[in-house]
Amino acid sequence: MQQDILINWSPQETRVAVVESGAVQELHVERSLERGLVGNVYQGKVARVLPGMQSA
């Protein structure tokens, strides 16, 4: 089973496709004007923990 990653880039957007046996399995489009937060990593310091939320 052959997998290929195809990338198409322009200043406006980047398109990435995962093709397996000639069929597109995944397609990702990122537009430069609509930057998402998915995949970003942030470093910070926890100032306080809220007990009701059970998270920082």
N, C-alpha and C positions, 0 to 999 in steps of 0.2 A: 504494500500500500504506500504510494508515494504522496508526500505532502510538500506543497510549495507555499511560500509566502510571497505575495505580490504587493509591492508598495508603489503608489502613485502619489506624487507630491506636487503641489503648486503653492504659490504664496498665500492663497486663500484657504486651502484645506489639504489634509493628508488622508489618503485612503489606504487601508491595509486589508488584504483578503487572505484567508487561509484556504487553499484549494487542495482537496484530497480526491484522488482518482478522477480529476476533471470536473468535480463539483465543488462549488463554494460552500465551505462549512462555517466560516465566520467572516463577518465584514465589519470593520470599524472605520468610522469617519470622524475626524476631528477638524473642526473649523477654527481658523486662527482668531476670529472675532468672538468665538464662544468657548473660551477655555474652560474646561471642566475641572472639578476638584478630585475626580477619581484617580487614584494612583499617587497622589501627592503625599509627601511625608513631611510632617511638621514636628519640630522639637520645641518643647515648652517645659514649664515647671508648674506643678500642681500647687495652687495657693490655698485651697480648702476643698474638702470633700463634703458634699451635701448628703446627709444620711438617707433621706427619702428617695433619692435617685439611685443609690447604690453604684455611683460612678463618679469619676473626677471630672 
